[in-house]
Amino acid sequence: MLDLREIASFCDFFLICTGANQRQNQAIWDEVAKQMKLQAGETALSVEGYEHGEWILGDFGDVVVHVFSPEKRDYYQLERLWRDAKDVPVPPEAAA
């Protein structure tokens, strides 16, 4: 998770995930969307890339979720692009 609050105005955080394949990426997105609804009462404003599952982008306003295939994550390198962002550790219970 990257904290963008000091360097961007379009959102506060990026949550960046990687799945092994299209189905796993879709399952990761489905669970993130479910937990955002259950725990924060939030639904995505928009979702792109779900059908192909190589890079799913979900916009929750303050939080933008990226679910990548390993190849797409390596290609786009968001952590490098946003290297001035602070890294936010994800608690173990949230990562399970």
N, C-alpha and C positions, 0 to 999 in steps of 0.2 A: 504494500500500500504506500502510495506517495502522497505527501502533504503539499499541495500546490497553493495554499492560501497566500503565501508571501510572493508568489511569482506569476500567478494567473488570476484572471477575473471571471472566467467562464464556469469554474467549478472549484471545490475545495480539495477533493481527493480523487485519486485514481486507484482503483483496486485492479491489480493485474494478476491474472491466473493463467495457467497452462494446463491443457488436457492432452491426453495421448492421441485422441482421434476425434472425429466429428461428433460421434454419439456422446463421448465423455464431455466434450465441450458444451454440448446442448444440455446434458445433465447438470453440469456445473452451473450454467446459466439458470436453469430451471430452479435449482436449489437456492441460488443467490436471490432470485426474484421472489421466491416463496418466503425466505427468511426476512427480506426487506419488508414484505407485506406484513408478516406476522409480528416482527419485532419493532419495526419503525412505522408501520402503517403507510409505507411508501410503495407506489407502483411506478414502473419505468415510464418516463415521458416519451421515450422512443427506444426502439431496439432495431439494430441493423446486423445483418450477417447470420442470423439464426439458421436459415435454411441450409446454407453451405457449411456452417460450423467451423470455418477456418479461423475467423476472427469475429467474435460476437461482441458488439458494442452496445451497452445498455446505459442510457442516460437517466439518472435519478435526480438531476438538478445539481445538488451539491456534490454528489458522488457519481463518477463515471466508471463503469465496470468494463474491463477488457478481458475477454476469454480467448486465448490464442492457441493455435496448434504450435508445436515446437518450432516448425519452420517459419511461420509468420511472426512469432515472437522474436526469433533470431533476426529476421529480416528488418522488422520495424524498430526494434531496440528502443522501446519507449523509456526505459530507465536511463539510457544514454542521452536521448533527446531531452529528457526532463531531469538531467543530472543535478540541477540546482535545487530540486525538490528534496524535502526531508523524507527519509525513509521512516515509515511508521510500522513497528513490529505488529504482526497480527497475533492476538492471544491464541495459545494452543487450542483452547476449546472452540474458537471460531474457525480454526483451520481444519478441524476434524470433520 
